[in-house]
Amino acid sequence: MNKMHFENLQETLYNEKLANGLDVYILPKKGFSKTFVTFTTKYGSIDRTFIPRGKEEEVTVPDGIAHFLEHKLFEKEEGDVFQKFSINGASVNAFTSFTRTAYLFSATDKLYDNTELLLDFVQEPYFTEETVEKEKGIIAQEITMYDDLPDWRLYFGAIENLYHEHPVKIDIAGTVESIEDITAAHLYECYETFYHPSNMVLFVVGAVDPEEMMAFIKKNQDAKSFKEPVDIVRNFPTEPATAAVSERTLTMDVTKPKLSFGMKCSKTDISGQDMMVQELASELLLDILFGRSSAFYTAAYREGLIDESYSYSYSLEKGYGFVMIVSDTENPEALENAIRKTIQDTTVNWTITEEALDRLRKRKIGQFMRSLNSIEFIANQFTRFAFNDMNLFDVVPTLEKITLQNLQDAFETLSDERSQTVFTVVPQQKS
Protein backbone atom coordinates (compact mmCIF):
# COMPACT_ATOMS: atom_id res chain seq x y z
CA MET A 1 0.00 0.00 0.00
CA ASN A 2 1.38 3.38 -1.03
CA LYS A 3 1.54 6.14 1.57
CA MET A 4 1.65 9.81 0.61
CA HIS A 5 2.21 12.41 3.33
CA PHE A 6 1.39 16.05 2.62
CA GLU A 7 3.39 17.98 5.21
CA ASN A 8 1.83 21.39 4.48
CA LEU A 9 -1.66 19.99 5.09
CA GLN A 10 -0.77 17.43 7.76
CA GLU A 11 -2.65 14.78 5.79
CA THR A 12 -1.60 11.21 4.94
CA LEU A 13 -3.23 9.48 1.99
CA TYR A 14 -3.09 5.70 1.48
CA ASN A 15 -3.53 4.17 -1.97
CA GLU A 16 -3.45 0.80 -3.66
CA LYS A 17 -4.52 -0.48 -7.08
CA LEU A 18 -6.12 -3.87 -6.56
CA ALA A 19 -5.63 -6.88 -8.80
CA ASN A 20 -8.95 -6.22 -10.55
CA GLY A 21 -7.87 -2.67 -11.41
CA LEU A 22 -9.84 -0.83 -8.70
CA ASP A 23 -8.07 2.25 -7.32
CA VAL A 24 -8.62 2.53 -3.55
CA TYR A 25 -7.75 5.69 -1.60
CA ILE A 26 -8.07 6.04 2.17
CA LEU A 27 -7.67 9.28 4.11
CA PRO A 28 -7.90 8.93 7.90
CA LYS A 29 -9.01 12.12 9.69
CA LYS A 30 -8.19 12.42 13.38
CA GLY A 31 -10.92 13.81 15.62
CA PHE A 32 -13.76 12.84 13.26
CA SER A 33 -16.51 10.45 14.29
CA LYS A 34 -18.09 10.22 10.82
CA THR A 35 -16.75 8.37 7.80
CA PHE A 36 -17.62 9.12 4.18
CA VAL A 37 -17.22 6.47 1.47
CA THR A 38 -17.67 7.07 -2.27
CA PHE A 39 -17.63 4.46 -5.03
CA THR A 40 -17.37 6.28 -8.35
CA THR A 41 -17.21 5.28 -11.99
CA LYS A 42 -15.72 7.44 -14.72
CA TYR A 43 -18.98 7.40 -16.61
CA GLY A 44 -21.34 10.32 -17.02
CA SER A 45 -24.02 11.73 -19.25
CA ILE A 46 -21.59 12.74 -22.02
CA ASP A 47 -20.50 9.11 -22.57
CA ARG A 48 -23.22 8.32 -25.09
CA THR A 49 -21.12 7.05 -28.02
CA PHE A 50 -18.63 4.25 -27.34
CA ILE A 51 -17.55 0.72 -28.25
CA PRO A 52 -19.22 -1.71 -25.82
CA ARG A 53 -17.09 -4.28 -24.03
CA GLY A 54 -16.63 -7.37 -26.21
CA LYS A 55 -17.74 -5.64 -29.43
CA GLU A 56 -16.01 -3.87 -32.31
CA GLU A 57 -18.66 -1.47 -33.57
CA GLU A 58 -19.46 1.73 -31.69
CA VAL A 59 -22.98 2.45 -30.49
CA THR A 60 -24.87 5.59 -29.46
CA VAL A 61 -27.19 4.99 -26.53
CA PRO A 62 -30.26 7.05 -25.54
CA ASP A 63 -29.61 10.34 -23.72
CA GLY A 64 -29.97 10.12 -19.96
CA ILE A 65 -28.91 6.49 -19.65
CA ALA A 66 -26.07 7.08 -17.12
CA HIS A 67 -28.53 8.79 -14.77
CA PHE A 68 -31.13 6.08 -15.41
CA LEU A 69 -28.57 3.40 -14.57
CA GLU A 70 -27.71 5.17 -11.32
CA HIS A 71 -31.38 4.98 -10.28
CA LYS A 72 -31.76 1.34 -11.24
CA LEU A 73 -28.72 0.05 -9.34
CA PHE A 74 -30.48 0.78 -6.05
CA GLU A 75 -33.29 -1.60 -6.92
CA LYS A 76 -32.63 -5.31 -6.39
CA GLU A 77 -34.75 -8.42 -6.69
CA GLU A 78 -35.04 -8.60 -2.90
CA GLY A 79 -35.95 -4.91 -2.47
CA ASP A 80 -34.58 -1.38 -2.25
CA VAL A 81 -31.00 -0.87 -1.02
CA PHE A 82 -31.88 2.41 0.72
CA GLN A 83 -33.68 0.48 3.46
CA LYS A 84 -30.63 -1.68 4.19
CA PHE A 85 -28.41 1.38 4.70
CA SER A 86 -31.08 2.94 6.90
CA ILE A 87 -31.19 -0.15 9.12
CA ASN A 88 -27.40 0.18 9.48
CA GLY A 89 -27.75 3.82 10.54
CA ALA A 90 -26.10 5.16 7.37
CA SER A 91 -27.15 7.92 5.01
CA VAL A 92 -26.80 6.83 1.37
CA ASN A 93 -27.04 8.81 -1.83
CA ALA A 94 -25.84 8.94 -5.45
CA PHE A 95 -25.42 11.44 -8.25
CA THR A 96 -24.67 11.55 -11.95
CA SER A 97 -22.71 14.39 -13.51
CA PHE A 98 -21.49 14.99 -17.05
CA THR A 99 -18.40 12.83 -16.44
CA ARG A 100 -18.98 10.51 -13.47
CA THR A 101 -21.51 8.57 -11.43
CA ALA A 102 -20.95 8.33 -7.67
CA TYR A 103 -22.53 6.16 -4.99
CA LEU A 104 -21.83 7.22 -1.43
CA PHE A 105 -22.73 6.88 2.21
CA SER A 106 -21.82 8.51 5.51
CA ALA A 107 -21.98 6.76 8.85
CA THR A 108 -20.67 6.88 12.40
CA ASP A 109 -21.22 3.17 13.05
CA LYS A 110 -21.08 -0.19 11.23
CA LEU A 111 -18.49 1.14 8.79
CA TYR A 112 -17.51 -2.25 7.40
CA ASP A 113 -21.08 -3.48 7.07
CA ASN A 114 -21.99 -0.36 5.10
CA THR A 115 -18.84 -0.50 2.97
CA GLU A 116 -19.61 -4.09 2.03
CA LEU A 117 -23.19 -3.12 1.22
CA LEU A 118 -21.96 -0.26 -1.00
CA LEU A 119 -19.50 -2.46 -2.89
CA ASP A 120 -21.97 -5.30 -3.31
CA PHE A 121 -24.99 -3.35 -4.52
CA VAL A 122 -22.97 -1.38 -7.09
CA GLN A 123 -21.26 -4.55 -8.33
CA GLU A 124 -24.41 -6.68 -8.56
CA PRO A 125 -26.72 -5.20 -11.24
CA TYR A 126 -30.32 -6.34 -11.55
CA PHE A 127 -32.39 -5.01 -14.43
CA THR A 128 -35.59 -6.36 -15.99
CA GLU A 129 -37.76 -4.87 -18.70
CA GLU A 130 -40.60 -4.59 -16.18
CA THR A 131 -38.60 -2.58 -13.64
CA VAL A 132 -37.08 -0.44 -16.40
CA GLU A 133 -40.53 0.49 -17.71
CA LYS A 134 -41.64 1.38 -14.19
CA GLU A 135 -38.62 3.63 -13.68
CA LYS A 136 -39.34 5.59 -16.87
CA GLY A 137 -42.39 7.18 -15.29
CA ILE A 138 -40.46 8.16 -12.17
CA ILE A 139 -37.58 9.75 -14.08
CA ALA A 140 -39.97 11.46 -16.52
CA GLN A 141 -41.54 13.19 -13.51
CA GLU A 142 -38.08 14.25 -12.32
CA ILE A 143 -37.25 15.68 -15.75
CA THR A 144 -40.54 17.56 -15.89
CA MET A 145 -39.93 18.97 -12.41
CA TYR A 146 -36.51 20.32 -13.40
CA ASP A 147 -37.96 21.73 -16.62
CA ASP A 148 -40.15 23.95 -14.43
CA LEU A 149 -37.21 25.36 -12.44
CA PRO A 150 -36.06 28.71 -13.93
CA ASP A 151 -32.52 28.51 -12.50
CA TRP A 152 -32.04 25.00 -13.95
CA ARG A 153 -33.28 26.14 -17.35
CA LEU A 154 -31.00 29.19 -17.13
CA TYR A 155 -27.92 27.03 -16.51
CA PHE A 156 -28.59 24.44 -19.22
CA GLY A 157 -29.89 27.05 -21.63
CA ALA A 158 -26.51 28.77 -21.58
CA ILE A 159 -24.67 25.46 -22.07
CA GLU A 160 -26.94 24.63 -25.02
CA ASN A 161 -26.05 28.03 -26.47
CA LEU A 162 -22.32 27.40 -26.12
CA TYR A 163 -22.06 23.95 -27.70
CA HIS A 164 -22.76 22.89 -31.27
CA GLU A 165 -22.23 19.14 -31.01
CA HIS A 166 -20.66 18.10 -27.71
CA PRO A 167 -23.09 16.06 -25.54
CA VAL A 168 -22.44 18.35 -22.57
CA LYS A 169 -25.27 20.42 -24.10
CA ILE A 170 -27.72 17.59 -23.33
CA ASP A 171 -29.45 17.52 -19.93
CA ILE A 172 -27.89 14.87 -17.66
CA ALA A 173 -31.26 13.16 -17.16
CA GLY A 174 -32.03 13.19 -20.88
CA THR A 175 -35.52 14.03 -22.10
CA VAL A 176 -38.91 12.42 -21.55
CA GLU A 177 -38.66 11.18 -25.14
CA SER A 178 -35.08 9.83 -24.95
CA ILE A 179 -35.59 7.75 -21.82
CA GLU A 180 -38.52 5.98 -23.49
CA ASP A 181 -35.97 4.23 -25.73
CA ILE A 182 -33.95 2.79 -22.82
CA THR A 183 -34.08 -0.98 -22.40
CA ALA A 184 -32.65 -3.43 -19.87
CA ALA A 185 -30.21 -4.53 -22.59
CA HIS A 186 -28.95 -0.93 -22.87
CA LEU A 187 -28.39 -0.79 -19.13
CA TYR A 188 -26.43 -4.04 -19.03
CA GLU A 189 -24.33 -2.96 -22.02
CA CYS A 190 -23.41 0.35 -20.37
CA TYR A 191 -22.86 -1.33 -17.01
CA GLU A 192 -20.52 -3.98 -18.45
CA THR A 193 -18.53 -1.31 -20.26
CA PHE A 194 -18.20 1.41 -17.64
CA TYR A 195 -18.62 -0.29 -14.25
CA HIS A 196 -15.54 -2.48 -14.41
CA PRO A 197 -13.36 -1.90 -11.30
CA SER A 198 -10.54 -0.60 -13.52
CA ASN A 199 -12.76 2.37 -14.46
CA MET A 200 -13.69 3.12 -10.85
CA VAL A 201 -12.31 4.70 -7.67
CA LEU A 202 -13.20 3.86 -4.08
CA PHE A 203 -12.44 6.67 -1.64
CA VAL A 204 -12.76 6.47 2.16
CA VAL A 205 -12.29 9.50 4.41
CA GLY A 206 -12.88 10.07 8.11
CA ALA A 207 -12.73 7.84 11.19
CA VAL A 208 -11.02 4.87 9.57
CA ASP A 209 -8.02 2.61 10.15
CA PRO A 210 -6.35 2.48 6.70
CA GLU A 211 -4.70 -0.93 7.14
CA GLU A 212 -7.88 -2.62 8.36
CA MET A 213 -10.06 -0.96 5.73
CA MET A 214 -7.73 -1.85 2.86
CA ALA A 215 -7.62 -5.47 3.99
CA PHE A 216 -11.42 -5.53 4.23
CA ILE A 217 -11.87 -4.09 0.73
CA LYS A 218 -9.35 -6.53 -0.75
CA LYS A 219 -11.17 -9.47 0.82
CA ASN A 220 -14.47 -8.28 -0.62
CA GLN A 221 -13.04 -7.80 -4.11
CA ASP A 222 -11.00 -11.03 -4.11
CA ALA A 223 -14.21 -12.99 -3.49
CA LYS A 224 -15.67 -11.72 -6.78
CA SER A 225 -14.77 -12.50 -10.38
CA PHE A 226 -14.33 -9.81 -13.00
CA LYS A 227 -13.42 -9.81 -16.66
CA GLU A 228 -10.00 -8.57 -17.69
CA PRO A 229 -9.61 -4.77 -17.81
CA VAL A 230 -9.83 -3.22 -21.29
CA ASP A 231 -9.42 0.32 -22.54
CA ILE A 232 -12.76 2.06 -23.03
CA VAL A 233 -13.10 3.67 -26.46
CA ARG A 234 -15.34 6.75 -26.26
CA ASN A 235 -16.15 8.95 -29.24
CA PHE A 236 -16.98 12.64 -29.09
CA PRO A 237 -17.92 14.87 -32.03
CA THR A 238 -15.61 17.62 -33.22
CA GLU A 239 -16.62 20.82 -31.45
CA PRO A 240 -16.06 24.25 -33.06
CA ALA A 241 -14.40 26.93 -30.91
CA THR A 242 -17.29 29.35 -31.37
CA ALA A 243 -20.53 29.45 -29.43
CA ALA A 244 -23.41 27.73 -31.22
CA VAL A 245 -25.88 30.52 -30.42
CA SER A 246 -24.94 34.04 -29.35
CA GLU A 247 -28.19 34.89 -27.60
CA ARG A 248 -31.48 33.26 -26.63
CA THR A 249 -34.43 34.13 -24.41
CA LEU A 250 -36.93 31.90 -22.60
CA THR A 251 -40.22 33.07 -21.14
CA MET A 252 -41.18 31.52 -17.79
CA ASP A 253 -43.22 32.26 -14.69
CA VAL A 254 -40.64 34.46 -12.94
CA THR A 255 -41.06 37.82 -11.25
CA LYS A 256 -37.66 39.18 -12.32
CA PRO A 257 -35.49 38.49 -15.39
CA LYS A 258 -32.53 36.12 -15.03
CA LEU A 259 -29.34 36.33 -17.08
CA SER A 260 -26.56 33.85 -17.68
CA PHE A 261 -23.43 34.98 -19.51
CA GLY A 262 -21.42 32.01 -20.78
CA MET A 263 -17.83 31.83 -21.99
CA LYS A 264 -16.57 28.72 -23.75
CA CYS A 265 -13.04 27.59 -22.92
CA SER A 266 -10.78 27.11 -25.93
CA LYS A 267 -8.21 24.84 -24.23
CA THR A 268 -9.71 21.60 -22.96
CA ASP A 269 -7.49 18.83 -24.31
CA ILE A 270 -5.45 18.77 -21.10
CA SER A 271 -5.19 16.83 -17.86
CA GLY A 272 -2.89 16.49 -14.86
CA GLN A 273 -0.84 19.44 -13.73
CA ASP A 274 -1.66 21.47 -16.86
CA MET A 275 -5.35 21.19 -16.07
CA MET A 276 -4.85 22.10 -12.42
CA VAL A 277 -2.83 25.22 -13.29
CA GLN A 278 -5.38 26.37 -15.87
CA GLU A 279 -8.31 25.68 -13.53
CA LEU A 280 -6.82 27.48 -10.53
CA ALA A 281 -5.56 30.38 -12.66
CA SER A 282 -9.01 30.77 -14.25
CA GLU A 283 -10.70 30.75 -10.85
CA LEU A 284 -8.30 33.40 -9.54
CA LEU A 285 -8.88 35.44 -12.69
CA LEU A 286 -12.64 35.33 -12.18
CA ASP A 287 -12.23 36.33 -8.54
CA ILE A 288 -10.22 39.38 -9.58
CA LEU A 289 -12.48 40.44 -12.47
CA PHE A 290 -15.91 39.47 -11.15
CA GLY A 291 -15.53 38.73 -7.43
CA ARG A 292 -17.20 40.68 -4.65
CA SER A 293 -14.14 42.91 -4.21
CA SER A 294 -13.90 43.70 -7.94
CA ALA A 295 -14.66 47.03 -9.61
CA PHE A 296 -17.26 45.25 -11.74
CA TYR A 297 -19.17 43.93 -8.73
CA THR A 298 -19.09 47.25 -6.89
CA ALA A 299 -20.45 49.16 -9.88
CA ALA A 300 -23.01 46.53 -10.91
CA TYR A 301 -24.40 46.25 -7.39
CA ARG A 302 -24.52 50.01 -6.92
CA GLU A 303 -26.41 50.42 -10.20
CA GLY A 304 -28.87 47.66 -9.30
CA LEU A 305 -27.77 45.35 -12.11
CA ILE A 306 -27.18 42.39 -9.77
CA ASP A 307 -28.51 41.22 -6.41
CA GLU A 308 -27.83 38.48 -3.85
CA SER A 309 -28.45 35.80 -6.50
CA TYR A 310 -25.27 36.84 -8.36
CA SER A 311 -22.64 34.12 -8.80
CA TYR A 312 -19.96 32.93 -11.19
CA SER A 313 -18.35 29.54 -11.76
CA TYR A 314 -15.70 27.79 -13.82
CA SER A 315 -16.11 24.21 -15.06
CA LEU A 316 -13.35 22.27 -16.80
CA GLU A 317 -13.18 18.63 -17.85
CA LYS A 318 -11.28 16.92 -20.65
CA GLY A 319 -13.11 17.96 -23.83
CA TYR A 320 -15.14 20.90 -22.55
CA GLY A 321 -14.95 23.90 -20.26
CA PHE A 322 -16.96 27.05 -19.61
CA VAL A 323 -17.57 30.02 -17.34
CA MET A 324 -21.03 31.03 -16.15
CA ILE A 325 -21.85 34.45 -14.70
CA VAL A 326 -25.46 34.56 -13.52
CA SER A 327 -27.80 36.90 -11.69
CA ASP A 328 -31.38 38.00 -11.38
CA THR A 329 -31.52 41.48 -12.87
CA GLU A 330 -34.05 44.14 -13.79
CA ASN A 331 -31.85 45.18 -16.71
CA PRO A 332 -30.35 42.15 -18.53
CA GLU A 333 -28.99 44.22 -21.40
CA ALA A 334 -27.10 46.60 -19.10
CA LEU A 335 -25.68 43.68 -17.11
CA GLU A 336 -24.53 41.96 -20.30
CA ASN A 337 -22.86 45.17 -21.46
CA ALA A 338 -21.10 45.57 -18.10
CA ILE A 339 -19.73 42.02 -18.27
CA ARG A 340 -18.57 42.48 -21.87
CA LYS A 341 -16.93 45.80 -21.03
CA THR A 342 -14.96 44.20 -18.19
CA ILE A 343 -13.66 41.53 -20.58
CA GLN A 344 -12.90 44.02 -23.36
CA ASP A 345 -11.13 46.42 -21.00
CA THR A 346 -8.95 43.58 -19.72
CA THR A 347 -8.14 42.58 -23.30
CA VAL A 348 -7.04 46.09 -24.19
CA ASN A 349 -5.36 47.01 -20.92
CA TRP A 350 -4.17 44.29 -18.55
CA THR A 351 -4.21 45.91 -15.11
CA ILE A 352 -4.04 42.86 -12.82
CA THR A 353 -1.05 43.24 -10.52
CA GLU A 354 1.14 40.87 -8.52
CA GLU A 355 -0.34 42.44 -5.40
CA ALA A 356 -3.89 41.61 -6.47
CA LEU A 357 -2.88 38.06 -7.40
CA ASP A 358 -1.09 37.54 -4.08
CA ARG A 359 -4.08 38.83 -2.09
CA LEU A 360 -6.55 36.55 -3.89
CA ARG A 361 -4.15 33.62 -3.78
CA LYS A 362 -3.88 33.84 0.02
CA ARG A 363 -7.65 34.05 0.35
CA LYS A 364 -8.15 31.04 -1.91
CA ILE A 365 -5.60 28.99 0.02
CA GLY A 366 -7.40 29.90 3.25
CA GLN A 367 -10.76 28.85 1.80
CA PHE A 368 -9.30 25.56 0.59
CA MET A 369 -7.73 24.79 3.96
CA ARG A 370 -11.07 25.37 5.68
CA SER A 371 -12.76 23.10 3.15
CA LEU A 372 -10.52 20.25 4.26
CA ASN A 373 -12.46 20.23 7.53
CA SER A 374 -15.39 18.85 5.53
CA ILE A 375 -15.09 15.16 4.70
CA GLU A 376 -18.01 15.61 2.29
CA PHE A 377 -16.03 18.22 0.34
CA ILE A 378 -12.93 16.04 0.26
CA ALA A 379 -14.82 12.94 -0.88
CA ASN A 380 -16.65 14.75 -3.68
CA GLN A 381 -13.64 16.64 -5.00
CA PHE A 382 -10.97 13.97 -4.64
CA THR A 383 -12.45 11.56 -7.19
CA ARG A 384 -13.07 14.29 -9.75
CA PHE A 385 -9.40 15.31 -9.45
CA ALA A 386 -8.24 11.68 -9.64
CA PHE A 387 -10.18 11.02 -12.85
CA ASN A 388 -8.33 13.96 -14.42
CA ASP A 389 -4.89 12.73 -13.25
CA MET A 390 -4.72 15.37 -10.53
CA ASN A 391 -4.35 15.14 -6.75
CA LEU A 392 -6.59 17.28 -4.56
CA PHE A 393 -3.77 17.77 -2.08
CA ASP A 394 -1.57 19.42 -4.70
CA VAL A 395 -3.92 22.43 -4.83
CA VAL A 396 -2.05 24.54 -2.26
CA PRO A 397 1.49 24.09 -3.68
CA THR A 398 0.09 24.73 -7.17
CA LEU A 399 -1.68 27.89 -6.03
CA GLU A 400 1.56 29.12 -4.48
CA LYS A 401 3.26 28.87 -7.89
CA ILE A 402 0.54 30.51 -10.01
CA THR A 403 1.91 33.51 -11.90
CA LEU A 404 0.44 36.52 -13.71
CA GLN A 405 1.40 34.78 -16.95
CA ASN A 406 -0.79 31.82 -15.93
CA LEU A 407 -3.69 34.25 -15.44
CA GLN A 408 -3.07 35.86 -18.83
CA ASP A 409 -2.95 32.42 -20.47
CA ALA A 410 -6.23 31.51 -18.77
CA PHE A 411 -7.81 34.78 -19.91
CA GLU A 412 -6.86 34.03 -23.53
CA THR A 413 -8.81 30.74 -23.38
CA LEU A 414 -12.01 32.62 -22.47
CA SER A 415 -11.89 36.11 -23.97
CA ASP A 416 -12.84 35.45 -27.61
CA GLU A 417 -16.16 37.23 -28.19
CA ARG A 418 -17.18 34.54 -30.70
CA SER A 419 -17.16 31.93 -27.91
CA GLN A 420 -19.49 33.88 -25.62
CA THR A 421 -23.24 33.68 -25.23
CA VAL A 422 -26.16 35.14 -23.29
CA PHE A 423 -29.22 33.25 -22.13
CA THR A 424 -32.05 35.07 -20.39
CA VAL A 425 -35.22 33.94 -18.66
CA VAL A 426 -37.85 36.69 -18.67
CA PRO A 427 -41.29 37.03 -17.05
CA GLN A 428 -44.42 36.22 -19.02
CA GLN A 429 -46.23 39.24 -20.36
CA LYS A 430 -49.31 40.08 -18.34
CA SER A 431 -52.48 40.15 -20.40
C-alpha positions, 0 to 999 in steps of 0.5 A: 500500500502506497503512503503519501504524506502532505506535510503542508496539510498534515494529511496522509493518503493511502492508496493501492490499485487492486488486482482487478484494477480498482483504485482505492484511496483512504484518508484517515481524519483524526478527531472525526466520528463520521466516515464518508465512502464514495464508489465512483465510476468514470462514466457520465451523461456525455459518454453516449457514443462508445464501443461496448465491451466485447464488441467492435462497432461503436454504439450511441445509446439514448440520452440520460442512460447514465442517470437512469442506470444510477437509479436502477442500481439501487433496486434489487430483486429482494428490495430497495437498497436504501432500506438496508443502509437505513437499518445500518444507521447510514445515510446513502445517496448517489449522483450523476454528472457529465463525467462521473456517477458516484454512490456514497454513504456517511456513517458513524457506526457499522463502517464495514457493514456499510462499505460491504453493502456499497460495494456489493450493490454497485457490483451486482446489477439487476435489471428487468424490462418490467422494472425499467418500464416502471422507472421511466415514469419516475424519471420522466416526472423528475425531468418535468420537475426540473424543466419547471425550475427557472434557474435550472433552465437558465444554466442548461440554456446557456450550455446549449447556447455554447455547444454545437455538437458536444453532448455536454449540451444535453441535460444529464437526465435526458428528455422524456422522449429519450428515456422511453428508448432505454431498455434493460439490454442498454443498461447491461451494455453500459454497465458492463462497459463502464462499471468495471473496477478498472474504471472506478475509484473507491475513496474512504475519508474520516474515522477509519483505520487504513490498514484494516479498511484496505484489507477488508476491501481486498477481501471483498473484491478477491471474493468476486470474479471480473473480466480482464480490464480493457481500454474504453473507447469513447467517441466525441464529435468535433466541437467548433471553438465558437458558441453555437448561439450568441443569444437566446431568451426563454419566457417563464413564470418568474417575477424578475429576469434572469441572465446567464453569460457564458464563456466557452473555454478554448483549451480543454485537451489537457489533464494532470498538472496542466489542467490544475494550473489552468483551472486554478488560474481561471478561478483566480482570474474570475475572482479578480475580475468578477468577485465581490471585491472587484470594480465590476461587482461594486459598480453593478451592485450600486447600479442595481444590475445584480442582487444576492443571486449573483454568482460565477463559476468555472467548469473544466473537464477533458473535452469541454470547459466554460464560465457562467456568470449569472444573476437575477436582474431588472436590466439584462442588457445593461448587465450583459454590457457591463460584463462584456466591457470588463472583458474588453477592458482587460483585453485592451489594458491588462491591469491585474497586478502581482499584489492583487494576485497575491491577495486573492491567492492567500484568500483562496488557500485559506478557503481551501484549507477550511474546506478540508475540515469537511469530509463531504467536500474532500470525498466529492472533490478527490475523485473528480481530481483523480479522474483527471490525473490530478491530486486534490492535495496538490492544490495549495502548492500549485496555487503558491506557484501561479503567476500573472502569466498563468492568469493571462494564459487563462484569460486568452482561453475565455476572452474570444467574443465569438465563444461567448453567449447570453441566455435570459429567462424573462417574465411572461407578459401580463395580459 
